[in-house]
Amino acid sequence: MGSAVGDGGRLKTISIGFEDASYDESPLALALAQYIGTEHHPITFGPADFDLYTTVMGHLEEPQSSATALPIYKLYQACRDAGLTVVLTGEGADELLGGYHWHRGDALVRPLLGWPEAVRRMLAASPLPMSAAARRVLARGAHDIPTRYRDWLEAGGDGYRRQVLSGAVVHALNGTVADVPALWAELLRDRSHDAPLHQTMWLESQTRMVDFINFEVDKMSMASSIEARVPYLDHALWEFCATLPPHYKLKGSVEKHLLRQATQGLLPEATRIRRKKGLASPYAGWLRAPRLPDWAETALDPAALRQTGLFDANAVQDLRRAHQSGRPHLGPLLMGVLSTQIWHDIFIKGNM
């Protein structure tokens, strides 16, 4: 993030790193700032920052199954502390130029979807290196883009999601839950002749980008009275990129190909050619702790879960034990439960 303010109009940049080395890109951010010559302000996110969650939820106003709002909130706080009121930020580039791992993954998996189901499932269960999402997409073998997009982004698995809901919620939802892929298919009805990548990117621009990416940035920036400007969402840029063929965006396994070419000589080569590492929050590891901070333990306490009435207390405790034992891919679902409990406490019970 940056804004051309200060003496002489020198650009200030703000970046966030992580105490968890597997999430951290601080050295690259510093190298880029030095290359450009900015006044750089790095900050670090650590386990103690999860205690900001109730404050963040007060601004976010919606539950979520990730905790990316936490580092984003802290980043905008740092912008305010640096004296900034307007910043440039990079949201929209991935939706514009095919930058997400599922764009790349879908291109690799798609040719295999015509294989026999038994072969696909065997390949999905093999020790070959692939993400959990890729294994899920390959095993299920959906040919339509809306269903496959859901499979790429699914959190926790349908079985686990149903188990953690309370009986009252399951009963109330019975027969009333919309078929989300069918709703998404309506968005693509007039785009069936577009390339698969372009269909996915269009669907994304109408759903996840609006309701998650832009929503989160707007809420977290306004929480610190910062105006976040997003040049990659300029309508003229989108209209231009919409005319480009898919290989300008995803070339082989190289995402955002056009942007990489356009920045040749403008960025350090290590930055320009580096595979995207998205901003994430290390909440899965944090949730594996034997004991969480009091506010989180209170929210996940069986008595609190029963009082809220949205989740099955026993199933949530089983989910928590499974996650703590190291069973993979359960973090988003457990985070979603905790997030909903905190949201309910603030906005339904009024415990601000």
C-alpha positions in Angstrom: 0.0 0.0 0.0 1.2 3.5 -0.6 0.3 7.2 -1.0 2.3 10.0 -2.5 2.3 12.3 0.5 4.9 14.0 2.7 7.8 16.3 2.0 8.7 16.4 -1.6 5.8 14.0 -2.5 7.9 11.0 -1.5 5.9 7.8 -1.7 5.2 6.0 1.6 4.6 2.3 1.6 3.1 0.2 4.3 3.5 -3.6 4.4 2.5 -6.3 6.8 4.6 -9.4 7.6 3.9 -12.3 9.9 5.7 -14.0 12.8 4.7 -17.3 11.1 7.5 -17.7 8.5 5.3 -19.7 6.2 3.1 -16.6 5.7 5.8 -13.9 5.8 7.0 -12.0 2.8 8.6 -9.1 4.7 12.1 -9.4 3.0 10.5 -9.1 -0.4 8.4 -6.1 0.6 11.5 -4.4 2.0 13.5 -5.2 -1.1 10.8 -3.7 -3.3 10.5 -0.6 -1.2 14.3 -0.1 -1.4 14.2 -0.7 -5.1 11.5 2.0 -5.6 12.9 4.3 -3.0 9.9 4.7 -0.8 9.6 5.7 2.9 8.8 2.2 4.1 6.8 1.3 7.2 6.7 -2.4 7.9 4.6 -4.0 10.6 4.2 -7.5 11.8 1.2 -9.7 12.6 1.5 -12.2 15.4 -0.7 -14.5 17.6 -1.4 -11.7 20.0 -3.2 -9.7 17.3 -6.0 -12.2 17.2 -7.3 -10.4 20.3 -8.3 -7.6 17.9 -11.0 -9.9 16.6 -14.0 -8.6 18.5 -13.0 -5.1 17.6 -12.7 -6.1 13.9 -16.0 -7.9 14.0 -17.6 -4.7 15.2 -16.5 -3.0 12.0 -16.9 -6.0 9.7 -20.5 -6.7 10.8 -20.6 -10.1 9.1 -19.2 -13.5 10.0 -16.6 -15.1 7.8 -14.8 -18.4 7.5 -11.4 -16.7 7.2 -9.6 -14.1 9.3 -8.0 -12.0 6.6 -9.9 -9.0 8.0 -7.5 -9.0 11.0 -4.2 -8.3 9.2 -6.0 -5.9 6.8 -7.4 -4.0 9.8 -4.0 -3.8 11.3 -2.5 -2.7 8.0 -4.9 0.2 7.7 -4.2 1.2 11.4 -0.6 1.4 10.3 -1.5 3.7 7.4 -3.3 6.0 9.8 -0.3 5.9 12.2 1.9 6.9 9.3 -0.2 10.0 8.7 -1.9 8.7 5.6 -5.5 9.5 4.7 -5.5 8.1 1.1 -3.8 4.9 -0.1 -3.4 2.9 -3.2 -4.1 -0.8 -2.9 -4.0 -3.8 -5.3 -7.4 -5.4 -4.9 -8.9 -6.5 -8.2 -5.7 -7.5 -10.1 -6.3 -11.2 -9.5 -9.9 -11.0 -10.7 -8.8 -8.9 -13.7 -5.9 -11.0 -14.8 -6.4 -14.5 -13.5 -4.2 -14.4 -10.4 -5.7 -17.0 -8.1 -4.4 -20.5 -7.6 -7.8 -21.9 -8.7 -7.5 -20.2 -12.0 -4.2 -22.0 -12.6 -5.5 -25.2 -11.0 -8.6 -25.4 -13.0 -6.6 -25.1 -16.2 -4.6 -28.1 -15.1 -7.5 -30.2 -13.8 -10.0 -29.5 -16.6 -8.4 -31.9 -19.2 -8.7 -34.7 -16.7 -12.4 -34.3 -15.9 -13.4 -36.6 -18.8 -11.4 -39.5 -17.3 -13.4 -42.4 -15.7 -14.5 -41.5 -12.1 -12.5 -44.4 -10.6 -9.3 -43.2 -12.2 -9.9 -39.6 -11.2 -10.6 -40.6 -7.6 -7.5 -42.8 -7.5 -5.4 -39.8 -8.8 -7.0 -37.5 -6.3 -6.0 -39.8 -3.5 -2.5 -40.4 -4.8 0.6 -38.9 -3.2 1.1 -36.6 -6.2 1.6 -33.0 -5.0 -1.6 -31.1 -5.3 -3.8 -28.9 -3.1 -6.7 -30.2 -1.1 -9.0 -28.1 -3.3 -7.5 -29.7 -6.5 -8.1 -33.2 -5.1 -11.7 -32.3 -4.3 -12.3 -30.9 -7.7 -10.7 -33.8 -9.5 -12.5 -36.4 -7.4 -16.0 -34.8 -7.9 -15.4 -34.2 -11.6 -18.0 -31.4 -12.1 -18.1 -30.3 -15.7 -20.1 -27.1 -15.2 -18.1 -24.0 -14.1 -20.4 -22.8 -11.2 -20.2 -26.2 -9.4 -16.5 -26.5 -10.0 -16.0 -22.9 -8.7 -17.9 -23.9 -5.5 -15.7 -27.0 -5.2 -12.5 -24.9 -5.4 -13.6 -22.5 -2.7 -15.5 -24.9 -0.4 -14.7 -24.7 3.3 -14.9 -27.7 5.6 -16.8 -30.2 3.4 -20.6 -30.5 3.2 -20.7 -33.3 5.8 -18.9 -31.3 8.4 -20.9 -28.2 7.7 -24.2 -30.0 8.2 -22.9 -31.7 11.4 -22.1 -28.5 13.2 -25.4 -26.9 12.6 -28.0 -27.3 15.3 -31.1 -29.4 14.8 -33.3 -26.3 14.9 -31.2 -24.6 12.1 -31.2 -27.8 9.9 -35.0 -28.0 10.4 -35.5 -24.3 9.6 -33.3 -24.6 6.5 -34.8 -27.8 5.2 -35.9 -27.3 1.6 -35.2 -23.6 1.7 -31.5 -23.4 0.9 -30.9 -22.1 -2.6 -28.9 -24.2 -5.1 -26.0 -21.8 -5.3 -24.4 -23.2 -8.4 -27.8 -22.9 -10.2 -28.0 -19.2 -9.2 -24.4 -18.7 -10.4 -25.3 -20.5 -13.7 -27.8 -17.7 -14.3 -25.0 -15.2 -14.2 -23.2 -17.1 -16.9 -26.2 -17.8 -19.1 -25.2 -15.4 -21.7 -21.5 -16.2 -21.5 -21.5 -19.9 -22.3 -19.3 -19.3 -25.4 -16.6 -17.6 -23.4 -13.4 -19.3 -22.5 -13.6 -21.3 -19.2 -11.2 -18.9 -17.6 -13.2 -15.9 -18.6 -16.4 -17.5 -17.3 -14.8 -18.1 -14.0 -13.4 -14.6 -13.8 -16.8 -13.1 -14.7 -18.5 -15.2 -12.0 -15.9 -14.1 -9.5 -16.3 -10.4 -10.4 -20.0 -10.7 -9.7 -19.8 -12.7 -6.4 -16.6 -13.1 -4.4 -14.9 -9.8 -5.4 -18.0 -7.8 -4.5 -19.1 -9.6 -1.4 -15.7 -10.5 0.1 -12.7 -8.7 -1.4 -14.1 -5.2 -1.9 -16.4 -5.5 1.1 -13.5 -6.3 3.4 -11.3 -3.6 2.2 -14.0 -1.0 2.4 -15.0 -2.0 6.0 -11.4 -2.2 7.3 -10.2 1.0 5.6 -13.1 3.0 6.8 -12.5 1.6 10.4 -9.3 3.7 10.3 -10.8 6.6 8.3 -8.6 5.7 5.3 -9.7 6.2 1.7 -8.6 3.1 -0.2 -8.2 3.7 -3.9 -8.1 0.6 -6.1 -6.6 1.4 -9.6 -7.0 -2.2 -10.8 -10.8 -1.7 -10.6 -10.8 1.2 -13.0 -13.6 0.5 -15.5 -11.5 1.4 -18.5 -8.9 -1.1 -17.5 -11.5 -3.8 -17.1 -13.1 -3.0 -20.4 -9.7 -3.3 -22.1 -8.7 -6.5 -20.4 -12.0 -8.0 -21.3 -11.0 -7.9 -24.9 -7.8 -9.9 -24.4 -7.6 -13.6 -25.0 -7.0 -15.9 -21.9 -3.3 -16.5 -22.6 -2.6 -12.9 -21.9 -3.8 -13.5 -18.3 -2.9 -17.1 -17.6 -0.1 -18.4 -19.8 0.6 -22.0 -18.9 1.0 -22.0 -15.2 2.0 -18.3 -15.0 -0.8 -16.2 -13.6 -1.2 -12.4 -14.4 1.1 -12.9 -17.4 0.4 -9.5 -18.9 1.1 -7.6 -15.7 4.4 -9.4 -15.3 5.4 -8.4 -18.8 4.3 -4.8 -18.3 6.4 -4.4 -15.2 9.6 -5.8 -16.7 12.3 -3.3 -15.7 10.0 -1.6 -13.2 10.2 -4.2 -10.5 13.0 -6.4 -9.1 13.2 -9.5 -11.2 12.6 -11.7 -8.1 9.4 -9.9 -7.4 8.2 -9.8 -11.0 8.5 -13.5 -11.7 7.6 -14.8 -8.2 4.4 -16.9 -8.0 1.6 -15.1 -6.2 1.3 -15.7 -2.4 -2.0 -14.3 -1.3 -2.6 -12.4 1.9 -3.8 -14.9 4.5 -4.2 -15.0 8.2 -2.5 -17.9 10.2 -5.7 -18.6 12.1 -5.6 -22.4 11.5 -2.5 -22.7 13.6 -3.8 -20.3 16.2 -7.0 -22.4 16.6 -5.0 -25.5 17.3 -3.8 -24.1 20.7 -4.9 -26.2 23.7 -6.5 -23.1 25.1 -7.5 -19.9 23.2 -7.9 -16.5 24.8 -10.8 -16.1 27.1 -13.0 -14.3 24.6 -12.7 -17.2 22.1 -13.1 -19.9 24.8 -16.2 -18.2 26.0 -17.7 -18.1 22.5 -16.9 -21.8 21.8 -18.1 -23.0 25.3 -20.8 -25.6 24.9 -23.2 -23.5 27.1 -22.7 -20.5 24.9 -23.2 -22.5 21.7 -26.5 -23.9 23.1 -27.6 -20.5 24.1 -26.9 -19.1 20.6 -28.8 -22.0 19.2 -27.1 -22.0 15.8 -24.6 -24.9 16.3 -24.6 -28.3 17.8 -22.3 -28.0 20.8 -21.1 -31.6 20.7 -20.3 -31.5 17.0 -18.4 -28.2 17.5 -16.3 -29.8 20.3 -15.6 -32.8 18.0 -14.6 -30.4 15.2 -12.3 -28.5 17.5 -10.6 -31.7 18.8 -10.2 -33.0 15.2 -8.6 -29.7 14.2 -6.3 -29.7 17.2 -5.2 -33.2 16.4 -3.9 -32.0 13.1 -6.7 -33.1 10.8 -6.3 -30.9 7.8 -8.6 -28.4 6.2 -11.0 -27.9 9.1 -9.7 -24.4 10.1 -12.1 -22.4 7.9 -15.2 -24.2 9.3 -14.1 -23.8 12.9 -13.2 -20.1 12.2 -16.7 -19.7 10.7 -18.3 -21.0 13.9 -16.2 -18.8 16.1 -16.8 -15.8 13.9 -20.6 -16.4 13.9 -20.6 -16.7 17.7 -18.8 -13.4 18.1 -21.0 -11.7 15.5 -24.1 -13.0 17.4 -22.8 -11.8 20.7 -22.2 -8.3 19.3 -25.1 -7.7 17.0 -27.9 -9.9 18.3 -27.2 -9.9 22.1 -25.8 -6.4 22.0 -22.6 -7.0 23.8 -20.5 -4.4 22.1 
